[in-house]
Amino acid sequence: MSYYPEKINGFSLDFFRSRPCLSGYAGLYLSSAFRSLGMSLIGLFIPLYILKLTGHIVYVFLFFALYHFWVIVSDYPVAWLVRKWGIDWLSFLGSLARAGFIFLFLQAEAQPVFLWPATFLWGLTVTATWLPFHYAFTIAENMDGKYGREVSQLQIVNKITGLAGPLAGGVIIASLGFRPLFALALVLIAISGLPLFFDTINAKGMRLSFKKIKGHLFRKDRSRFWLSFAGGELETAVLGLAWPLFIFLLVESYETLGLIKSLAALVSVALFWFVGRWIDKKGKSILYLGTLINSFNILLRAFLSNPFGLFLVDSVYDFTAGLVTTPFDSAFYEKAREMRRLEFMVEREFIIHFFGMLACLLLSLLFLFEVAWFWIFALGVVGVLMRGLIISQEEEPWWQKVKRRILGR
C-alpha cells in the first residue's frame, strides 16, 4: 500500500505535492472547516425545506430513510474506488457530489420531484467523503496512538466554523428565501475538496475484501460496537431531524430557530478542548457522565414551549455532548487503527446507515400515527444509552469501579 502515490490514472500529482504542504491534520481540518461552514448554513433547515415542499412531516423521514439506503448501496463500490484512486481524489469527488445534491435541492423549489434523486447524490456524497476522511484521520496520528486531542480539535473546528451558520441561514431564508442560501452553501462545499491535495496525507491500494467485510459484520466481538453506532444514529434522527422540527413548530420563525442553535453551539466550544485532553490522560469513562446528563436533557424537551427554555436545553446538550461524542469518536479511531482500516470503515458506514434507515422509517410511522413528542424524545434517550456500549468492553464501567472500591477489592 502506498501512502504517497505520484499519479492517479496517469495524471501527475506533482503540481499539488510541489506546493507548500499542510502538515499533520491541517488539510483535514481545513477541508472540514469549509464543509462544516457550508453545511451549517443549510443543515438545520433541510428538514424544514422538505416539510415546506411536501407539506407533511412523514415525508421528511422518508427522504432521510432513502438517503440512508443509497449510502448502503454505494458503500462497497465507493470503497473500491478509494482503493484504486486514493483518498484525495475520492474526497474531491465527494465534495462535487455534495454540491450536486445541493444543486438538485435548488431545483426542487420549483419541481419538488427533484428531492428524490437528490437523495442518491447525498448518499454517494457520504461514502465518498467519510470513507477517505476517516481513513486519513487514522493514518495521520503518529504520536501516542490516541485520538482524544485530535477529535476534540476537529470538533472545535467544526463548532467554530458552524457557529454563525444556523443564525445566518435563518436570516437569509427569512429575507431572501432558500435559493440564495443553498447557492452559497454549494460554493463552500465545492471548495472543501481542495485542501486535501495540499497536505502530506494520501493513500491507495488498501486491502479490501468483500468476503471479510461480510464475515466481520456478524462477529460477536463487534456487536457492542455496532449497537453503539446504531444508538448514535437513533439519537441523530431524533435530535438532528425531529428536534429542529419541534422548535420550528413552536416558534414559527427561521431566525429564532437559527439564533437558538448558534448560541447553543457557542457555549459548547470550550468544553471540547478540555474533554479531548482528559480522555487521553484519564480514559473514556467520562462518556457515562455525559450519557446520564443528556438522557435527562432529551426527555425534558417534550415539556418545553418557550424560546428561552428551548435555548437552555439545547445549550446544555451542546455543552455536554462533548462528554459523549469525543470519547465515542476517539474509541472508534483507536479501534480502526488496530484493524484493516478501510474494511472497518466500510463496515461502520453500512451499520450506521442501515440503522439510520430503520430509525427514520420508525419515526415516519410514529409521526404518521401522531405519537406524542415525549415518546419521540424517549427514543433519543435510548440512542444515547446505546452509545456507551462502545467503551464498555474497553474500560471498566464506573459502577464496577465504585463497587470494587466499596468492597475493597
DOFI-976244 format. One record per residue: residue in three letters; x, y, z negated of N, C-alpha, C, O in turn. Coordinates in steps of 0.2 Angstrom, whole numbers, plus 5000, padded with zeros to 4 digits. Each point is the difference from the previous one (the first is absolute). Example, Ala and Ser with C-alpha at 12.3 -4.5 7.8 and 13.67 -1.06 7.14 Angstrom:
BEGIN
ALA506649724961499650065000500450065000500549994997SER499350065007500450064999499650054997500350064999
END
This chain:
BEGIN
MET500449945000499650065000500450065000500550014996SER499450045008500450065001499650064997499450015001TYR500950024994499750064997500150065004499750064999TYR500849945006500150065004500149995007500550005003PRO498949985001500049985007500250075004499850054998GLU500649945007500250055004499650025006499950055003LYS499749904999499550015005499349964999500049954996ILE499550085006499349975000499849995007499850055003ASN500149895000499849995007500450045005499750035004GLY500949984995500550035004500150074999500450045003PHE499149994993500150074998500550024994499949974995SER500650075007500550014995499850044994499650055001LEU500549934993499950044994500550054998500050034995ASP500649975009500550054999499850074999500350034995PHE499249995008499850075000499850024993500250054997PHE499449905000499850014993500549994995500150044995ARG500349905006500549984995500650055000500350014995SER499850035010500550055000499950064997500450054998ARG498949965000499850064997500150004992500149944998PRO500050114999500150004992499449954997499450015001CYS500949944996499549954997499750024994500350044996LEU499149945002499750004994500249944996499849955002SER500550064992500349944996499449984996499550034998GLY500649905000499649974995499350005002499849985005TYR499850054990499250005001499850065004499450015000ALA501150045002499850065002499550005006499550035000GLY500749925005499550005006499349974998499550035003LEU500549924993499449984997499650054997499450005001TYR500950044994499650054997499850055004499450035000LEU501049995005499850065005499449975004499550045002SER500649905001499449985004499449994996499450025002SER500649964992499549994995499750074999499350014999ALA501150045000499750074999499650025005499450034999PHE500849975008499650025005499349965001499550035001ARG500649904998499449965000499550024994499450005001SER500950014993499650014994499650075001499450014999LEU501050045004499750075001499449995005499550034999GLY500749945007499449995005499449964997499450035001MET500749924995499549964998499650034994499449994999SER501050054997499750034994499550065003499550014996LEU500650015010499550055002499349975002499550034999ILE500549905003499449975003499849944996499449985000GLY501149994996499849944997499450004995499649955001LEU500450104995499450014996499350005003499549984998PHE500650055009499450025003499849955005499450015003ILE501049944998499849955005499349974999499649995004PRO500349984989499449974999499450055001499449985002LEU500750094996499550055001499850015007499450015002TYR501149995002500050015008499549945002499650015005ILE500649934993499649945003499350014997499549985004LEU500450044990499350014998499650055003499449995002LYS501050065000499750065004499749975007499550025002LEU500949945001499949985007499549945000499650005005THR500449964990499649945000499350014996499549975002GLY500550074993499550024996499849954995499550004997HIS500949955002499949954995500749974996500449995004ILE499650014990500649984996500249935002500649994999VAL499049975002500149935002500550005006500549965000TYR499550085005500450005006500750024998500549985003VAL499650064991500750024998500449934999500550005002PHE499249964994500349944998500049955005500549965000LEU499150045005500049955006500650035004500449955003PHE499750114998500650035004500649974997500549985003PHE499650034990500649984997500149925000500649985000ALA498949994999500049925001500349985007500449965000LEU499450085005500249985007500750025001500449975003TYR499850094994500750025000500549954996500549985003HIS499349994992500349954996500149945005500549965000PHE499050025003500049945005500550015005500449955002TRP499750115001500550015005500750004998500449985003VAL499750044990500649994997500249935000500649985001ILE498949974997500249934999500149975007500549965000VAL499250065005500149975007500750025002500349965004SER499950114995500650025003500649994996500650015002ASP499349964992500649994995500649965003500550035000TYR499449915002500549965002500350025007500650015001PRO499050015004500250035006500550065000500550005003VAL499350044992500450064999500649984997500650035001ALA499449934994500649974997500549985005500650014999TRP499249955006500449975005500350065004500650005002LEU499150064999500250055003500650044996500550025002VAL499349984991500550034996500749965000500550035001ARG499449905000500649965000500450015007500650005000LYS499050015005500350015007500350075001500550015003TRP499150044995500250075002500350044994500450055001GLY499549934993500350034994499550054997499550015002ILE500750004992499650044995499950075002499450034999ASP501150005004499950075002499550015006499550054999TRP500549915006499650015006499349984998499550035002LEU500449924994499349984998499750064995499450015001SER501050024995499750054996499850065004499550034999PHE500949985006499850065005499449985004499650055000LEU500349895002499449985003499450004996499550025002GLY500749974991499450004995499850074999499450015000SER501050045001499850074999499650025006499550045000LEU500749945006499650015006499349975000499550035002ALA500549914995499349975000499650034995499450015001ARG500950024993499650044995499750065004499550024998ALA501050015006499750065003499549995005499550045001GLY500549905002499549985005499349994996499550015003PHE500649964991499449994996499750064998499450015001ILE501050044997499750074999499750035006499450035000PHE500949965006499750035006499349975001499550035002LEU500449904997499449975001499550034995499450015002PHE500850004992499650034995499750075003499450024998LEU501150025005499750065003499549995005499550045000GLN500649915004499549995005499349984997499550015003ALA500549964991499449974997499550054998499549994999GLU500850075000499550064998499550015006499450024998ALA500849975008499550015005499749935002499450005002GLN501049944998499749945001500249954994500649975000PRO499050024995500149964994500349935002500349974996VAL499550005010500249945002500849995000500249944999PHE500150125001500849995000500249984993500649994999LEU499050024996500249984993500349925000500549994997TRP499249975007500149935000500649985003500449964997PRO499850065009500749995003500550034996500649985000ALA499350084996500550034996500249954994500650004998THR498949965000500249954995500649955002500449984997PHE499650015010500549955003500750044999500549974998LEU499550095005500750045000500250014992500649994999TRP499050024997500250014993500249934997500550014996GLY499249945006500349934997500749995003500449984996LEU499750045010500649995004500550044996500649984999THR499250084999500450054997500349974994500650014998VAL499049964998500249984993500649955001500550014996THR499449945008500549955000500750035004500549984997ALA499450065008500650035003500350054996500650025001THR499150014994500350054995500349964994500650014998TRP499049954999500249984993500449935000500450004995LEU499649965010500449955000500850025001500449984996PRO499750075009500750035000500250044994500549994997PHE499050055000500150044995500249964993500550014997HIS499149945002500249964994500649965001500449994995TYR499849995011500649965001500650054999500549984997ALA499450085006500650054999500150014993500550014998PHE498950004998500150024993500449954996500450024996THR499549915006500349954996500850005002500449994995ILE499850025011500750005002500450064998500650005000ALA499050064999500350064998500350004993500650034999GLU499149934997500349994993500649965000500049955002ASN500650094996500649964999500450014994500650004999MET499050024996500350024993499949954995500349954999ASP499150064997499949954995499449955001499949964996GLY499950045010499549955002499350014997499649965001LYS500350104996499450024997499750055004500350045004TYR499049974996499750055004499650054997499650045003GLY500449964990499650054996500150075002499550045002ARG501149984998500250075002499950025007499750055001GLU500449905004499950015007499250015001499850045004VAL499849914993499350015001499750064997499650035003SER500649994991499850064997500250065004499650055001GLN501049955002500250065005499550005006499850065002LEU500149885001499550005006499350034998499750045004GLN500149944990499350024998500050084999499550035001ILE501149994996500050074999500050045007499750055001VAL500749925004500050035006499350005003499850065003ASN499849894997499449995002499550054996499550035003LYS500649984991499650044996500150075002499550045000ILE501149985000500250075001499750025007499750065001THR500449905004499850025007499349995001499750035004GLY500049944992499249995000499650044995499450005000LEU501050054996499750044995499450045003499550004998ALA500750045008499650055002499549975006499550035002GLY500649915000499749975005499250004999499650025004PRO500249954991499249994999499750074999499550015003LEU500850044994499750074999500050035007499550035002ALA501149975002500150035006499549975005499650035004GLY500349904996499549965004499350034999499650015004GLY500249994989499450034999499850065002499550025003VAL501050034997499950075002499950005008499650045002ILE500949925001500050005007499349975003499750035005ILE500149924992499349975002499450054999499650015004ALA500450024990499550054999500050065004499550025002SER501150005000500050065004500149995008499750045004LEU500649904998500149995007499749935003499949995006GLY500049974989499749935002500649955000500550014998PHE499349935003500449945000500550005006500649984999ARG499350055007500449995005500750044999500549965001PRO499650104997500650034999500449964994500649995001LEU499149984994500349974995500349935003500649994998PHE499149985006500249935003500650025005500549965000ALA499450095003500650025005500650024997500549985002LEU499550054992500650024996500349944997500649995001ALA499049964997500249944997500449965005500549964999LEU499250045007500349965006500750025001500449965001VAL499750104999500750035002500549984994500549975002LEU499350034992500449984995500249935000500549984998ILE499049985003500049935000500549985006500449954999ALA499550085007500549985005500750014999500449975002ILE499750094994500750024998500349954995500649995000SER499049974996500249964995500549945002500349974996GLY499650015010500449955003500750015002500449965001LEU499850114999500650025002500649994995500549985002PRO499450044992500650004995500349935000500650004998LEU499149955003500349934999500549995005500549964999PHE499550075007500649995004500650044998500549985003PHE499550064992500650044998500249974993500550034997ASP499349925001500349974994500449945001500149995006THR500249984989500549955001499749934999500449955000ILE499050055000499649944999499749975006499550045003ASN500649904999499749975006500149935000500549984997ALA499049985005500149935000499649975006499450025001LYS500849925001499649965005500349934999500549994997GLY499149965007500349934999499949974994500349954998MET499250074998499849974993499749935001499849985006ARG500349984989499749935001499250014999499850044996LEU499949925009499250015000499749935002500149985006SER499649994990499749935001499350004998499850014995PHE499749985010499350004999499949944995499550014996LYS500849945005499949944996500150014993499749984996LYS500950065003500250014993499550054997499849994994ILE500050065009499550054998499449974998499750014994LYS500049945010499449974999500149954993499550004996GLY501049975004500249964994500050044993499849984995HIS500550085006500150044994499450034997499950014994LEU499650005011499450034998499649964994499650034996PHE500549905005499649964995500549974995499849954996ARG500850085003500449974994499750034994499950054999LYS500249904996499750024993500450064997499750044996ASP501049965005500450054997499850075003500350054997ARG499449955008499850075003499350024998499850065001SER499849904995499350024999499950064996499650045002ARG500849974993500050064996500250065004499650064999PHE500949945005500150055004499450025005499850065001TRP500049895002499450015005499450034996499750055003LEU500149934991499550024997500150074997499550045000SER501149984999500250074998499950055006499750054999PHE500549925007499950045006499250015001499850055002ALA499849904997499350005001499750054996499650045002GLY500649964991499850054996500150075002499650044999GLY501049975003500250075003499650025005499850065001GLU500049905004499550015005499350024998499750045002LEU500149924993499350014997500050074997499550045000GLU501049984996500150064997500050065005499750054999THR500749945006500050055006499450015003499850065002ALA499849884999499350015004499650044995499650045003VAL500449954991499550044995500350074999499650055001LEU501049964998500350074998500250045006499950065000GLY500249905006500250045006499550015005500050055004LEU499449914995499450015005499450024996499750065001ALA500149904994499450024997500050064995499650045000TRP501049974997500150064996499950075003499750044998PRO500749975008499950065003499250015003499850065000LEU499949895002499350005001499650024994499550045001PHE500649934994499750024993500150074999499550044998ILE501149995002500150074999499650055004499750044998PHE500449945009499750045005499250004999499750065001LEU500049894998499349994999499850054994499450025000LEU501049994995499950044994500150075001499550044999VAL501149985004500150075001499850035007499950065000GLU500049905005499850025007500450055002499850055003SER500949954996500450055003500749975001500349974996TYR499950045011500749975002500650044996500549974998GLU499450105001500550034996500149984993500549994997THR498950004999500049984994500349934999500449994995LEU499449965009500349945001500850005001500449974996GLY499850075008500750015002500450034994500649984998LEU499150074999500350034994500149954994500550004997ILE499049965002500049954994500649955002500449994995LYS499649995011500649955001500750035000500449974998SER499650095005500750035000500350024993500549984998LEU499050054997500250014994500249944996500450004996ALA499249945005500149944997500749975001500449984996ALA499850035011500649985002500650044997500549974999LEU499450095000500550054998500249984993500650004998VAL498949984997500249984993500449945000500249984994SER499849985011500249934999500849995002500349954999VAL499950105005500750005003500649984995500449965001ALA499650084993500549994995500149934998500549984998LEU498949995001500049934996500449955005500349964997PHE499650055009500349955005500850004999500349945000TRP500050114999500750014999500249964993500549965000PHE499150054995500249974994499949925000500449964998VAL499050025005499849935000500549965004500249954998GLY500150085008500549965004500649984996500249945000ARG500150114996500549984996499949964994500449964998TRP499050054999499849954994500049935003500249964996ILE499550035010499949935002500749975001500149944998ASP500450095005500649985001500449984994500449955000LYS499550094995500349984993499649964996500349954997LYS499150055002499649974995499649945003499749964996GLY500250045011499649945003499350035002499950064999LYS499749905003499350025004499449994995499550015003SER500649974991499449994996499650064998499550004998ILE500850065004499650074999499449995005499550044998LEU500549925007499449995004499449994996499450025001TYR500749944993499449984996499650064997499450004999LEU501150054999499750064997499650045005499450024999GLY500849985007499750045005499349965002499550035002THR500649914998499449965002499450014995499450015002LEU500849994991499550014995499750075001499450015000ILE501050055001499750065000499650015007499550034999ASN500749955006499750005006499349975001499550025003SER500549924993499349965000499550054996499450005003PHE500750034992499650044997499850065004499450025000ASN501150015003499950065005499549985005499650045002ILE500549915001499649985006499349994998499550025004LEU500349944991499449994997499650074998499450005001LEU501050054997499750064998499750045005499550044999ARG500849955007499850045006499250005002499750045002ALA500049904997499349995001499650054996499450015002PHE500850014993499650054996500150075000499750044997LEU500749985008500250075001499650035005499749975005SER500250104995499550035004500250075002499750045003ASN500949994994500250075001500750005002500449954999PRO499850105005500750005003500650004995500549975002PHE499450064992500650004996500149934997500549985000GLY498949984999500149934997500349965006500449964998LEU499450055008500349965006500850025000500449955001PHE499750114999500850025000500349974994500649975001LEU499150034993500449974994500249935001500549984999VAL499049985003500149935000500549985006500449965000ASP499550085005500549995006500750024998500549975002SER499650084994500650024998500449954996500549985000VAL499150004995500249944995500249945004500549974999TYR499150015006500149945004500750015004500449965000ASP499650105003500650015004500750004996500549985002PHE499450054992500550014995500249934998500649984999THR499049974999500149944998500149945005500349954999ALA499650075007500049955006500849985001500149955002GLY500350104996500749985000500249944996500549975001LEU499250034993500149944996499849935003500249954997VAL499450055008499849945003500450005007500349945001THR499650115003500349995007500749995000500349975005THR500150074991500750005000500349934999500449975003PRO499450004991500249934998499849955005500349955002PHE499150065001499749955005500450005006500249955002ASP499950115001500450005006500749984999500349975004SER500050054990500749984998500149925000500449975003ALA499150004994499949934999500049965007500349955002PHE499350085003499949985006500750005004500249955003TYR500150114997500750005004500549964997500449975004GLU499650024989500549954997499949935002500449965002LYS498950024999499849945002500249995007500349945002ALA499650115002500249995008500749995001500249975004ARG500250074992500749995000500349934999500549995003GLU499149974994500349934998499849965006500249945000MET499450085005499749955005500250025007500350055001ARG499449915004500050025007499650065001499349995000ARG500950075000499750064999499450015005499550024998LEU500749985008499450015005499549964999499450025001GLU500749914998499549954999499550024994499450005000PHE501050024995499650024994499650065001499450014997MET500850045007499650065002499449985004499550034998VAL500649925006499449985004499549974996499450015001GLU500849954994499649964996499650064995499449994999ARG501050064999499750054996499450035004499550014997GLU500750025009499550035004499449965001499450035000PHE500749915002499449955001499650004994499350015000ILE501049984994499649994994499650064998499450004998ILE500950065002499750064997499550025005499450034998HIS500649965009499550025004499549955001499450025001PHE500749924997499549955000499550024994499450005001PHE500950014994499650024994499750075000499550014998GLY500950035006499750075001499449995004499550044999MET500549925006499449995004499449974996499450035001LEU500749924995499549974996499750064995499450004999ALA501150044998499850054996499550055003499550024997CYS500750005009499650055004499349975002499550034999LEU500549905003499449975001499549994994499450015000LEU500949984994499649994994499750074998499550014998LEU500950055003499850064998499450025005499650044998SER500549945008499550025005499349974998499550035001LEU500549914997499449964997499850034994499350015000LEU501150014996499850044993499650065002499550024997PHE500850025008499750065001499349995004499550045000LEU500549915004499449985004499449994995499550025002PHE500749944993499549994995499950054994499749994995GLU500750075006499950054996500249984993499650024995VAL500949955004500349984993500250064996500350055004ALA499649964990500250064996500850015000500449955001TRP499850114999500750025001500449974994500649995001PHE499150004993500449974995500349935002500549994998TRP499149975005500249945003500550005005500549965001ILE499550105003500550015005500750014997500549975002PHE499550084993500650014996500249944996500650004999ALA499049964999500249944996500449965004500549964998LEU499450035009500449975004500750025001500549975000GLY499550104999500750035000500449984994500649995000VAL499150014994500349974994500349935001500549994998VAL499149975005500249935002500750005004500449974998GLY499650085007500650005004500650034996500549975001VAL499450084994500550024996500349944996500650004999LEU499049964998500249954995500449955004500449974998MET499350015009500449955004500750025002500449965001ARG499750114999500750025002500549984995500649985002GLY499250014992500549984995500349945001500549984997LEU499249975007500249945001500750005003500349955000ILE499950105004500650005003500650004996500549975002ILE499450054992500649994995499949954995500549994996SER498949985003499949964995500449935000500249974994GLN500150015011500449955001500850024999500449955000GLU499750115001500750034999500250014993500649994998GLU499050054999500150024993499549984995499449985002GLU500850014992499649984995499450064998500250064999PRO499249925002499550054999500050034993500349974995TRP499550095004500150044994499649974994500350004994TRP499149965007499749974995500449944997500049994994GLN500449985010500449944998500650034996500249974995LYS500150095007500550034996499850024993500349994995VAL499150045005499750024993499949934996500250004994LYS499549955009499949944996500649974998500149984994ARG500550025010500649974998500350044994500349974996ARG499650105005500350044994499749994994500350004994ILE499049995006499649994994500249934997500050004994LEU500149955010500149944997500849994999500249954997GLY500250105005500750004998500449955004500549974998ARG499250025009500449955004500450045005500349975004
END
